[in-house]
Amino acid sequence: MTTGYKLFLTVAVPCLFFATLLVVFWLASKTKARFQTPLARLIFLGPAAVLLFIGLVIPALQTFWKGFLNDDSTKWIGLKNYGWIFTTPDNRTFLINTLLWIIITPIFSTALGLTLALLLDRMKRESLPKSLIFMPMAISFVGASIIWNLVYSYKDPSVSPNQTGLLSAIMIRLGLSDPPNWILWQPWNNFLLMVIMIWIQTGFAMVVLSAAIKAIPTDVTEAAMLDGASGWSLFSKVTVPMIRGTLVVVLTTIAIGVLKVFDIVRTMTGGNFGTQVLANEMYAQSFVQFNYGRGSALAVVLFIAVVPLIVYNIVQLRKEQSIR
Amino acid sequence: MSVPVRRRTAAVVGGVAAALLLAACGSSSSSSGTSGSPAASNTDPACADYAAYGSHPGTTVSLFTSILPPEQQKYETAWKQFESCTGITVKYEGSNSFESQLPTRVAGGNAPDIALIPQPGLLAQMVKTGAVKAPPQAVSDNVDKYWNPQWKTYGTVNGTFYAAPNSANMKSFVWYSPSLFKAKGYTVPTTWDQLWTLSDKMAADGIKPWCGGVGSGTATGWLATDWLEETVLRQSGGDVYDKWISHDIKFDSPEITKAMDTLAGWMKNDKYVNAGIGNVASIATTTFQNGGKPILDSKCGMYQQASFYAAQWPSFKASVKIAADGDVFAFYLPSIDPSKKAVEGGGEFVAAFADRPEVQSFQTFLSSPLYADIKVKEGGWVSANNGVPLTDYTDDISKLSAQYLTDPNALFRFDASDLMPAAVGSGAEWTQLTAWFAENKPTKDVLDAIDAAWPSS
């Protein structure tokens, strides 16, 4: 392929695209008035619907179907893949871990985010600490994991007195002579991995909740204050109920993100040392062991688990919007 | 073992993105060489050696591999003369997610003409799809003539020969520091017993003899499978090893349990490991790349690792000298039975998804000593093709590897985990052996869990 041909393509293809659009619109404008509205809908929604169908609906159905087939999708094996997920003793690790992740990470991130939002609310120049706390959001999960891998890195103090790992170094300074090898420290290593996710998501929770708090009308808080509310009662009886919808949205959004978490586990432990989660097992089954049946079944489980959260999230968002 | 091949070139990921981008645009600018005027060049004296490969002017053969730059350039140089003599253009495409992309491409009817497959298991999987074409007789003859007969069986699926070996790596090596050995008066052990006498002596001198790391991202644990394989092959021989691969001998069998016990006295012995790094469990959290680093600091005596680990040393010390009188070198992990020289290896296989004449011509060339010799002279590459004179190797470690890989009397076997079903060889065996090191999971539980993961059908 020559450069001239490439240049021709870069110019010709967009031109052709717009020309087609023009012809379609021109033809549409020539139709009778009563066909115009349905035709306009078809023209605008049609391409998106077709692409969505090819890119999302068909693969989803395919995944669902493959969940009932064997490893190379050549034989129907019914519910065996699902049986394998829920009855293999070793799989209990990733089922329990995924549950722990879903419960702990959103609650801690949201609680921390809310606390920070409240603390920073009346600060001067709040944008500076806010942007610093929000910063981890800009780091990819893999990048964050590499950073935290160094924090948790372990060297036997009797072999080398100089520690690379920040956590070990701090613990030794505090007088703990023999810190554990953090990544192997079961079951607490799971929580050490969650810390990474919380570190990333707190900024998100803080920014969204802070905006919600600022949106509370001052007359409401002033009225409550006149009635004698202050401190904790003002917070628990006025602020929290007023931002309840936002709180739920933040919690569910983080929970959905957590269900997908596999980058952190993959980078930090590769799913070893009792830290496996559902999404990483799905990847390992599909693309390391090439068992597409099990991989697809795991994907379906993940999908079913995430649906109620998404529905709840959307319902809450709708409610929010209807209030405003 | 595919992983090290990928890992050792993983440093150059940027190139892949570019290659993919080019491939996506349907460009052929990543290919090397132009066809020139092939008809005329066939009379060129430099083309005399290439007469057997015929003339196929204007044709293109696509090659798909996990091998990335800078290795890519060396490959392209190796067949430049072939291209100009035959008129074939070889279109090289490398990807660091080769193993997951190849099945997708084959299923989508977009198979490459030739793929360099690092695991026999993946080759068998591809043959099952019916897309792999049997090579011409000349390839089969070359393999018969130039390789240890074992190699042909790894390129054979259900009795049909499909793929000739490309490069090879020697797994039965122990890396050590010649300068430390000299300073302490140690000699390189040549028998299994001497190895343990030396280990005990080092331990008594206050140097822990062994270091190691099995960390490798999602592939964590693969090095532990190599350690187990070396032990099984030495203790129980080739027959047990082959039956173990076909699961006629289970993991929970006396033979494998015995090998696990031996390995426990070696790499899980807290008098021996983990030199310069920490306790036994630290083997699970140390990457295989960093596992041998303490050898350079004279804090560790030995590290059992394959020949490709040679590429790792310069990252610790740029001026490192890899030689029998240098900073680091390797010796052969001795056999228990001296009459059977147990050698474990790995490598890639050349599989064809098309049988056009130009593809078969290139395939035949890749199985020839002519190609292997050009590639060997470029350095840092080993072939088990015994048509390459040992004197053509440019570095000591490649030469030593080739010496064992081409030995007709060696008890050669391929990496067992690469031959087992992926659910075991790339799954349960990795994770369970990792748990054996990290969590001190009981041997019996480890072996039972691996057996349970063996696919039933």
Interface residues (C-beta under 8 A of the other chain):
Chain A: M1 K6 N70 D71 D72 K75 T88 D90 Y154 K155 D156 V159 S160 N181 I183 L184 Q186 R266 T267 T269 G270 G271 N272 F273 G274 Y283 A284 F287 V288 Q289 F290 N291
Chain B: C25 G26 S27 S28 S29 E99 S100 P103 Q125 K128 G215 S216 G217 T218 A219 T220 G221 G276 I277 G278 N279 A281 S282 A284 T285 K299 A422 A423 S426 G427 T431 T434 A435 A438 E439 A449 A452 P455 S457
